[in-house]
Amino acid sequence: MSANPIYHLKDCYFFEVPKALWRQGYQTLEDVPPFLRQGHPEIADVQVFNQALDGKILIPQPFAELDSLYAVKSGFGISKYMILQLVVAAVMLVLFTWLATKLRSGAAPRGRLVNLLETMLLFVRDTIARPAIDDPHAHAGEHGKVHHEGDAFVPLLWTLFFFILGCNLCGLVPWAGSPTASFSVTLALAGITFASVLVGGMWKFGVLGFFLNQVPAMDLPIYMSPIKFLIFAVEILGLCIKHLILAVRLLANMVAGHLVLLGILGLITAAANASTGMWATVASISVVSATLFSILELFVACLQAYIFTFLSALFIGSSIHHH
């Protein structure tokens, strides 16, 4: 129950805030959650629990029994990252419903927020969806218009982009943490892309046609035809691996920034414990460095949302076109 750093690299079942803002105020040991009493049977003073949990807001767990502040014993645990993701999703729902109402009227967009969101929508459509998914050999139709296959996937890519961006930016909020610093979150996001690849490809070519399309066309003699089975196995394995890497690269980039910030701020504590008389200098340098690195983290949060979305569009585009 020791204090935790601002940037939690492990999902947990509590929110941490400044100690002065939240006191548990347990009166007896019976008030302390059972999993904490069972985990620390040596503590007989309720004030020890109060002091250890100062600044920690425990998340109610109606569907689970906790083993610790970081682990579920049984059932379905509600973690901090789950709540943060729901908050991001709720903000997106409210914001984009309002935007859709504005655009549906057909009136010229007015206001900075409407223009900003519409610009970002066009950015996702024109620089991600269409270039990555459209057939480069498509010709204009009878009315002179080119059919853009990527437009059908814009809602998916738009949602992925803003959801990942929102989760990334949560990591810059003190005492919150970034849900994309959890492998379960990035794996689920990569799973959505993988499902989109399968559904899009099977919708275009059929179930059997999608898997046959994984093997590039090759003019081989009959006695070398079995090599196609090997290529098919390699392609299917590669299809799974590249989506797994999609999850890992987002996780690694978000965790790396948090670790660097944690290391920089840890220099302050190390200098204070060393009693070298350099604490003020080290603290000043660390605060300035952490501030500059936080600005870089802001850029990385946007960049990683873009890269994940663009790679997702590339994977979808490769699944709906012939090799």
MOGI-V627542 format. One record per backbone hydrogen bond with DSSP energy under -1.0 kcal/mol. CO is the residue of the C=O (numbers start at 1). NH is the residue of the N-H. E is the energy in kcal/mol with one decimal. If there is no record, write none. Layout:
CO&NH&E, CO&NH&E
This chain:
12&80&-3.0, 13&59&-1.9, 15&57&-3.7, 18&21&-2.2, 22&55&-2.3, 28&31&-1.3, 33&36&-1.1, 33&37&-1.7, 34&38&-2.8, 35&39&-1.5, 36&40&-1.3, 40&43&-1.6, 45&48&-1.2, 46&50&-2.0, 47&51&-2.5, 48&52&-2.3, 49&53&-1.9, 53&56&-2.1, 55&17&-3.4, 57&15&-2.5, 63&76&-2.2, 65&73&-2.8, 65&74&-1.7, 69&13&-2.2, 71&67&-2.6, 71&68&-1.8, 74&65&-2.7, 79&83&-1.6, 80&84&-2.4, 81&85&-2.4, 82&86&-2.1, 83&87&-2.3, 84&88&-2.4, 85&89&-2.6, 86&90&-2.5, 87&91&-2.5, 88&92&-2.3, 89&93&-2.4, 90&94&-2.4, 91&95&-2.7, 92&96&-2.9, 93&97&-1.8, 94&98&-1.9, 95&99&-2.1, 96&100&-2.7, 97&101&-1.9, 98&102&-1.8, 99&103&-2.6, 100&104&-2.5, 103&106&-1.4, 111&115&-2.0, 112&116&-2.5, 113&117&-2.5, 114&118&-2.5, 115&119&-2.2, 116&120&-2.1, 117&121&-2.1, 118&122&-2.4, 119&123&-2.0, 120&124&-2.3, 121&125&-2.3, 122&126&-3.3, 123&127&-2.2, 124&129&-2.8, 125&130&-2.5, 128&132&-1.6, 129&133&-2.1, 130&134&-1.8, 135&138&-1.9, 141&144&-1.8, 145&141&-2.8, 149&152&-1.1, 150&153&-1.3, 153&157&-2.6, 154&158&-3.3, 155&159&-2.1, 156&160&-2.6, 157&161&-2.7, 158&162&-2.2, 159&163&-2.4, 160&164&-2.5, 161&165&-2.3, 162&166&-2.6, 163&167&-2.4, 164&168&-2.7, 165&169&-2.4, 166&170&-1.2, 168&171&-1.3, 169&172&-1.7, 170&173&-1.5, 173&176&-1.8, 178&181&-2.0, 179&182&-1.6, 182&186&-1.9, 183&187&-2.6, 184&188&-1.6, 185&189&-2.2, 186&190&-2.4, 187&191&-2.0, 188&192&-1.6, 189&193&-1.7, 190&194&-2.5, 191&195&-2.6, 192&196&-2.1, 193&197&-2.3, 194&198&-2.2, 195&199&-2.8, 196&200&-2.8, 197&201&-2.3, 198&202&-2.6, 199&203&-2.3, 200&204&-1.6, 201&205&-2.7, 202&206&-1.8, 206&210&-2.3, 207&211&-1.4, 208&212&-2.3, 209&213&-1.8, 212&215&-1.2, 218&220&-1.3, 221&224&-1.6, 222&225&-1.7, 224&227&-1.6, 225&228&-2.4, 226&229&-1.1, 227&231&-2.2, 228&232&-2.6, 229&233&-2.2, 230&234&-2.3, 231&235&-2.7, 232&236&-2.4, 233&237&-2.3, 234&238&-2.7, 235&239&-2.3, 236&240&-1.7, 237&241&-2.6, 238&242&-2.6, 240&244&-1.8, 241&245&-2.8, 242&246&-1.3, 243&247&-1.4, 244&248&-2.2, 245&249&-2.9, 246&250&-1.2, 247&251&-2.0, 248&252&-3.1, 249&253&-2.1, 250&254&-1.9, 251&255&-2.7, 252&256&-2.3, 253&257&-1.2, 254&258&-1.4, 255&259&-2.5, 256&260&-2.1, 257&261&-2.2, 258&262&-2.6, 259&263&-2.5, 260&264&-2.4, 261&265&-2.5, 262&266&-1.7, 265&268&-1.0, 266&270&-2.2, 267&271&-2.5, 268&272&-2.1, 269&273&-2.5, 270&274&-1.7, 278&282&-2.9, 279&283&-3.1, 280&284&-2.2, 281&285&-2.4, 282&286&-2.6, 283&287&-2.6, 284&288&-2.2, 285&289&-2.6, 286&290&-2.9, 287&291&-2.2, 288&292&-2.4, 289&293&-2.6, 290&294&-2.0, 291&295&-1.6, 292&296&-1.8, 293&297&-2.4, 294&298&-1.7, 295&299&-1.6, 296&300&-2.5, 297&301&-2.5, 298&302&-1.5, 299&303&-2.7, 300&304&-3.0, 301&305&-1.3, 302&306&-2.0, 303&307&-2.8, 304&308&-2.4, 305&309&-1.9, 306&310&-2.9, 307&311&-2.8, 308&312&-2.1, 309&313&-2.2, 310&314&-2.3, 311&315&-2.4, 312&316&-2.3, 313&317&-2.8, 314&318&-2.2, 315&319&-1.1, 316&320&-1.1
